Structure formats: C-alpha cells, structure tokens
Amino acid sequence: MAVKNQVQLITYPDSLGGNLKTLNTVLLKYFSDIFKGGVHILPPFPSSGDRGFAPLTYLEIEPEFGSWDDIRQITENFDVMLDLMVNHISRQSEWFQDFLKKGQESEFADLFLTLDKIWPEGKPVDADIDKMFLRRTAPYSSFTIEKTGKTEKVWTTFGKQDPSEQIDLDLNSKIARELLRDFLVNFSKQNVKLVRLDAVGYISKKLGTSCFFVEPEIYGFMEWVSKLAASLGIELLPEVHSHYTIQNKLAGHGYWIYDFILPYTVLDTLINKSGSKLCDYLKIRPHKQFTMLDCHDGVPVKPDMDDLAKTEDAKKLVDVCLERGANLSLIFSDKHKDKDGFDVHQIRGSYYSLLNCDDDAYLAARAIQFFAPGIPQVYYVGLLAGENDVENVKLTGEGREINRHNYTVAEIDESVHKPVVQRLLSLIRFRNEYPAFNGEFKVTDTSDQEIELSWKKDQMSCTLHIDLKTYKSLITYTDTTGNTLNYTL
C-alpha cells in the first residue's frame, strides 16, 4: 500500500528554496527523518493561473521549477503525491487552443463541455443555474472560434477571469478518459505513488442538480479511475469540500477522504478552551482520512461545518481570527449562504497566527491532529511556524497569499532553529515512530477543559493529555521494556 501511517509534508515546488532541486536538498538536510509519510508537491506543472491549478499539461514540469528528473530524485527518499485537477485543464493547453482555432472541427472538441451538450441549442436556463453550486457568476465562458467567427459557450466551473483560465473536461467522453489515462500512466513512470483528485466533486453536470457530487455518477467515475490507478501502483485521494455527510459517503465506499472538519474544530477548541465538541467528533468520524490543519487555501467553514457549528459561534470565531490578521473567502452562491447571510467559505491565515502565535497552543493543535486517526499532513508554512504574510497579500491582491510565503534557504535555516519548530519536529518523530498509532484509538471522557486521547497496540500505549486552560500538553507512553515515561510537548 502506498499510503504510510506517518506524517506528510505539503509544499509548493518553489516554496522551500525556490525550485525542486533545492526542495530535495532542504528535505534531506533538515527533514530526512520527518516526512516518512511522503511529500505532497502542489502542482509543479506548466500553468496559466491559480498558482498551478490551471495546468497546461501533466506530461511536463514547469521549467522554472525543474524537471521530472528532480521529481524522481525526491522519490528516491520520499513517496511523492501530485495533484490531478480532474475537472479541468488550462485554456492555454494545446488541446483547448486547437479547439479555439477549429471549433467543432477540432479533433479535441469532444474533450470540452460546450453548452449544447447540456441544454438544447446551447441556451442556458436560469432556473437550472439557480440550483447549481456556483464558483463564479455563470458556470460557462464565451469564446470566439478563429476559423468560423462563431461564439462557443464552454463550461467553466472555476476562474476569476472572464473568460476563465480553467476549462472543464467532459469526463463522459472517450477522449477525456484517454487523456486522464495518459496523465496517470506518466505519473506512474515518474515513480509517483499518490495522486490527489482535485475538484473531483464537480465532474458531473446534470440538470436539476447542484452539479456537485452528483450521485450515482460520482461513484461510477471513482470506480473507473480507482481501477486504473491501482493497475499503475497509484493510490488516490479524492478532494471534496462539502457537507460532512458527503465526505462520509465517499468513506462509506472505501475511499480515502480529507478531514476538513478538524481544522475549524481544533481552532474552536483552543480559542474557546472547550473540548467537548472536538471529543464528540473524534468518537464518530471515519478513520480512513488524511488530516490537516492548514493548507494553501484556508480553514474550511462553509459548507464543511454546516450542521456542526452554530452560525453565531462561527461568527465569533471568525471575528477572533480577523482580529489576529486573517482574511476570508466567501460563498458565492446565495442558495448556499445561511439565512442570515453568513457566507464565510474559509478563514485564511497561517495556523500559527490564528492561534495568536502561542507556542503551547500551536503544539496542542498539532498533537490533537497527530493523535486523531488518519494520515497527518503538515503544510510547509505550519512546519516552520510561519506567521501571516500580510505584505504578500498587499503586493498581489490575492487573499490566499497570506499563508503562501516562499522561504529562502536562509529563512528555512533560521526558522528550523526556532524552539516551537524544534518542539514540532520532536512531536512528528514520536508520531512517526511509536508503534501504538497502528493500534486502537480511544477518546476518554474528561472535563470540558481537558482533552485525553490514547492509542494502544499490544503492550505499547500512549496517551495525550491537554489542559485547555494553560495549553500544556503531556504524552504518557510505555517503552519496549514496559516502563512508563512522560513526554512534555
């Protein structure tokens, strides 16, 4: 099995030293025993926008980052996860550029969803669009075909620009599935062991639905792509931001899922010094998950936390985060906002800053994450206990840049030696190496101002105790001789 029950790193290809070669050097110098679970490298492909998430192709690496040789170098010591934006491709890609020149005469025309595939005569119907989970004003963009001068409307789920840089693929078409096959075969040749299916929830467009996680179509596609990946020695991680019950449906079909509930819940637990909601959640959540606290976007709020967090409580938490320098991304579709207009999609900021740069609170957050069943992922900014990059937000006008600082080698060296980072690295080593994390998990009932989580396998056991009043964390564990030891974070 490609997935190892050890800690993974999430990083952009250029965020730890500027390119893939330096990333490999940094990993070997500072973190050779830290990321035994692997490295998730955010899209290193040629891209026309969205910091890699509008890929021109998956067959090449962006030359500024390096080459496939550099990826294979990293795979010699770390399992590598790459993204496949299964829903879309860049409008600058060779396939869509050919379509722009030739229109329906292009050999690649069937790759894309022209609106005549959705509505008769290609005329969109507002009543249908009103039911959709929109990520932009309209779910399509208009393009002029060079050869005919005709306007073609093409489905585009994502993209701030108009027309969008991210063109949806028609995954019911034979040519689109052949293209995905080519991409996955190439990943396998490059020794990539894990692939995240980004935006997989948007692959089906069906009138009368939200066009998000359309059942049963989503399961048919997942079955097809999973069999293909397995034949290539690749394990898949579907990425679905939605109501927690949707995630649980995927888990019920045996797929890995992301725990997008944990980041908000841990934040709420530590800011409000109350552990009951977290403990209740940890008792019932599926175990086959990848866990995270921070990522290249933000802490999920809506729709992930719908029916799990009260609106008035969420507003208070958001206000605390804003006071600590965060910014927000908002829900676009009115239908998916709360009745009172609450529309926070994600809280954007470094997790360390959201916890007020309190070392003990931050270590407590990571300890909860590492004790929660699942595969822990640590985002590179969180790894280095980075703070909000407000200047980069001002420079770019992009709110997500608050948690996307690019570190020089000198900055990495300085950050690694911070006490909070050294404490985090020690905790990661414990999580990687202690055998009880492959055993049975238990949540102990305690007072609301305490958390107690434990693991047991054979004669080995470990228990995490957190005092939410002080944020002090203690791990009590047995060694191979049966002695009980204390590890203060």
Number of C-alpha atoms within 10 A of each C-alpha: 8 16 18 14 18 24 23 28 23 23 23 23 27 21 21 24 20 18 20 27 19 20 24 22 16 17 19 15 11 13 15 14 16 23 23 21 22 25 25 24 20 21 23 28 26 24 24 18 18 13 15 20 23 26 27 25 18 24 14 15 20 20 12 14 20 20 17 20 13 18 22 17 15 23 19 10 17 22 22 24 29 22 22 25 24 21 22 29 27 24 23 21 20 13 19 21 16 19 23 23 16 18 23 15 12 16 13 18 19 20 26 25 22 23 18 14 15 15 13 10 9 14 11 17 11 9 10 15 18 16 16 21 20 21 15 18 14 17 21 24 21 15 17 14 18 14 12 12 13 11 13 19 20 23 25 27 24 24 20 13 11 14 16 24 26 30 27 27 25 23 23 16 13 11 18 18 19 13 14 18 15 14 15 22 19 16 24 18 11 17 21 25 23 24 22 19 20 20 20 23 20 21 23 23 20 15 15 12 17 18 22 21 22 16 12 9 14 17 15 11 16 18 13 11 18 17 12 16 21 12 12 18 16 23 21 24 21 21 19 23 23 19 18 19 12 15 24 18 13 17 18 12 11 10 19 24 23 21 26 26 24 24 21 23 23 21 22 21 20 21 17 15 17 20 23 17 15 19 22 12 15 20 14 8 17 17 18 17 21 21 25 24 26 26 23 21 17 25 28 24 28 24 19 24 21 16 12 14 17 10 18 10 12 18 15 13 18 21 13 16 23 16 12 16 19 25 21 19 18 15 23 16 16 13 14 17 17 15 10 7 12 16 22 20 20 22 25 27 32 32 29 23 21 25 19 18 17 14 20 17 22 24 21 26 24 21 23 22 21 24 22 26 24 25 24 26 25 25 25 23 25 23 21 24 23 21 20 25 21 17 12 18 18 12 9 10 10 10 21 24 23 24 29 24 20 21 19 15 17 9 13 16 15 11 18 18 12 13 12 21 19 15 16 24 20 14 20 23 16 17 20 22 14 17 17 20 25 14 14 13 22 17 18 15 13 13 12 15 18 21 24 22 21 22 23 19 14 9 12 20 22 23 21 22 22 24 20 21 12 13 21 16 23 18 20 15 21 18 13 8 8 11 9 13 12 12 12 13 19
